[in-house]
Amino acid sequence: MSLLVVGLSHRSAPVSVLERASLAPEAQTKLLQDTLAAEPATEGAVLATCNRIELYADVDKFHAGVAELSTLLAQHSGVGLDELTPYLYVHYEDRAVHHLFSVACGLDSMVVGEGQILGQIKDALALGQDLHTAGRLLNDLFQQSLRVGKRAHSETGIDRAGQSLVTFGLEQLADGTEVTEWAGGKRALVIGAGSMSSLAAATLARAGVAEIVVANRTRARADRLVEILGQGGRVTARAVEMGAVADELTRADVVVSCTGATGLVLTAEAVARALGVDFDAAERPSTAPAAAPDPLDQHAAWVENGSATAASQAAVRRVPAQARSGGPARLHLLDLAMPRDIDGAAHRVDGVRLVDIESLAEASADAPMAADVDQVRTLVADEVAAFGAAQRAAHITPTVVALRTMAADVVAGEIARLDGRLPDLDEKQRAEITQTVRRVVDKLLHAPTVRVKQLASEPGGAGYADALRELFDLDPQTVAAVSRADLNDPNRGRS
């Protein structure tokens, strides 16, 4: 069996395609189930973030595996295979290992060195374990990638090469001003209470905002986040229902949104209303995606239906502008969701600065610190080589164990025959003979089994297990039983 990854990311596809191809949690579950149902795959894991969708599998046929995984990604993402294919990349065997290790270290992130990807890899592994789609290979691969990523952050300066996506986004909003200076005294509205939204809220609290309001579809999660933010008394925090977002928007200086909605959470019209300015929906670019029902008026629509309808063509009515600290109305919007939460047309509203995933991708072209990146690349290369050697060695271990088991059975059988022929042996004599025979067998097997493990760990060493099984006529079922027992070892737990 062989490791294969098929995917697309911000490096291979435009944001518009990534946005349409994003996978909801239910879609990820169904994708993994269908992957295992497909003939070429025996294991599967999916890594889905705001800027990448990757399907990992252990396959027995490369070309059939690529075709099947590509088809499954197209089916579950909702983007046609013909349209999706030009943006897909394929990595196989050691190149697939190298890719995931690089991703875990932040080398393949939109902002080089960001550490949030480690949590996303851990979530991908947990999903595969919960669904029993991650077997020996993918468990080992993903757990090792987490260790490699942690090594990169603790042993190198990769953290200096870039900031987390949240911090980077806030820096873009601050537009050259120190984030702590820019954020001081502002009111922030955070929409969503997942991992990214929680990170954004914590970052805003550290930056010195005066108040954070958390709105989430599930109120209990918003309450929990507010409870965490309130510890230490650094910031005033409160939770609201999604239906209160319209009112909170009129009081906010900064809005960060990252939800699992399939439609827009904030339309340009809703933003304009909150600022008390005119915005004619007819000015919306013709290429813009159709907007979902305004969640500020129908906040449950995106949750229940996930469907988009055309935005109203009527001009937004004028409402009283809210005063903001000593200056004109100004609203900073940070959209970290994929697909997007905030209407891209909101940047046309007077007084609005919008930063989203697409603009972050364009702004992250600043060259990171080359020395730190090179150091991580060296670390990744070493870890890939070590992982490959360990996997190849592990491949032969069940065969070696089966060989030693067979030898032990032969010894036991011969000792039993000896008992029948020399029934007068006392226990001490019998024990000495038994020990002697075992030592002889162990010494005969020691050198070849150690050597075969060494040879198997080298590139091209996979055939040694087959040779050992053939030379000693080992029962394939016995070897398979050893493999299953090792896979079910409770010590092979989660990282």
Phi, psi and omega in degrees: 000154187220147182279133180223137172232133175235129183194182174216152182211183179298341178278336185250342187224148175292157182302324182300323178285316178301321181298316181286332184271359184300148184249122172290160180307319180295323180292325177297317179299312181294324179299316180294319179297318180288331178296316179289334178285341180286145187298318187285345190250139175246346176219156178204148174210147181235131176249106184238115179232187182291340181228023173198148172224115184227136178247119179256141180207153171260114187240158177256353179220123185295302186296318177295324179295315179299314181298316183291315181294322177297317179296318180295318178299318179296315182299315187272342177273339181085004176259129183304146183301318180299322180284325185283323188307317182299341183259357183277146171240156183230131174232143187226140177052235186299328178293326177292319177297314179301320181297310183294320178298321178294319177299315182297330180276354181086008180288336183255009183279161177299319174249107187303132177092356181296144187261352184295337181300332179298318177295325180288323175294319179298320178295321179297318178295317180299320179296315178298323178289318180297323182270358181060034176261343178265113179260209184304309186295309185287328173300309180299315183298309185289322177295319178292324179298324177295319179293321179295317179299318178295322177300316182300319183283331183269334187252352181230177179261028183300333178298333179282343184285340180190166180253171175297159181302322180296308181299318180297319178297318179293325177297322178293322177295321182291338172054055175097344177271147175302136184302319181295323177289318181293321186278339186307124176081357182281159173259131184242139173246121178249121181256117186109153181225024177280194186296316182292317179295320178297318177297319179297316180297317180295321179295318178296321179297315179294329182286345174104019176297153183280327185210143174234127175250128181250124176244132181210151180300319176264109187298325183300322180290323176296318179298320180295318178296318179297321178300317179294317181296327183285344180294128181096345175068022182284334185212146173280129182223144176210157181251147177223164174284161178300330181294344181269359184300322182302314180292318182294329181297327181289340182258350187275148171259329182228134175234127173243127182232132174205092181241179176262019182295146177266350175238184181289142175264325176233121175271162178298324179296319179294321178296317179298318179300317182297327180273348181073037179236163179277142171213117181271118181298340179292343179279353181300134179303142183294340181273354182291146178293150179298141183275150174284166174306140183302113184289347176287338175255327182228065192293344181272349188298317183289336179283315185281320188252321183065022184253149181255139176235163181295141178290153178299140181270357181281148177293146180287136181291153180279133175235160182301133179288145177272136179288137174236148192326093169064022181201184181293162178302134182210132181226126180256124183243128176238113182254110182255010185269155174217110005291163190297147176269328188250130179306126179299337180287352181297337181291347178276350180283131179303133176087009183246136169242122183244129172237126179229185184302321182294315180290330176295321179298321180288328185275347186270019181281355179302134183292125176286176180289113189299320183297318179294318179296317179297322179297319180291322179298321176295317178300316180298315181300318179295318182291325177296316179297317180293321180294317179299317178297318180295320180293319179293322177293319180295332181295328182268345184303314178302325178293317178296317178298318179296323178296315180292327176295317178297318179297319179296323178294321179297315178300314181299320179295319180290323177295323178296319177297321179297323178299323180289327182275328181235071184293345185272001178297133176278173185299322181294317179294317181298317181297320181294318179295315180301314181296322180295314179298319180295320179296320179299312180297316181298318180293323178292325183273338189302302184301311181294324181287322176294316182294320182293328176293320178296315180295321182293333181283348180274155177306135181081010184270005184297334184286348182292327177297316178297319180296319181295318179296322181289316183297321184258007177052049182283143180288120180303327180294325178294316178298316180297323180295321177296318179298316180295319180297321179293320181294327182272006179300124181297342178286348177273055185274190181283154176289000000 
